[in-house]
């Protein structure tokens, strides 16, 4: 059985009432980076992944 990594960033972001621009501003990154992560065309670094996770867990 293979593993499937599911990208739930868009759903979690929306559940928190944030736009891509708002989340990006909070994380001090570009909204294009958020869009690319959500689209699956960019895999963030471990550091950025943790920053996103910590921020969204506090929402």
N, C-alpha and C positions, 0 to 999 in steps of 0.2 A: 504494500500500500504506500503510495507517495504522499508527500506532505504538500499542503497548499498554504501559502502565506496570504492572508487576507488583509488588505489595506482598508482599515475602517476610519482613517483620518477624516474624510469628508463628513461621514455620519456623526462622529464624535464632535467635530467642530460645529456642525449645524445644531446638534443637540445642546451645545453650550451657548448657542445664540451668536456665534461669531462668523463673520465673513472671512474669506481668504486674506483680504487686506488687513483686517483687524488682528487676526492671528499672527500674520507675518510681522506687523508692527510691534506686537507684544514680544515676539521672539527676536526682533532686530534682524530679520532676514527679508528677502524680497517676496512679494506675493507670487511671483513666477515660480519660486522654489516650492511654495505650498501647492500650487497648481500642478507642478510636475510630479510631486510626491503622490498627490491624489490620483493623478492619471496613470501612475505606475511607470513613468518614463525616467524617474530619478529615484535612486535609493540613497536616503540620507545617511550620513555618518552615524556612528553609535552616539557620539556626543549630541548631535542634533536630535536624534531619535529620543534620547533621554530628556533633553530640554523640552521637547514637544510633550512627552508623556507627563513630566512633572507639572508643566503648566496646565495641561488639560485635566489632570487629576485634582487640581486645586479649584477648578471651576464649579 
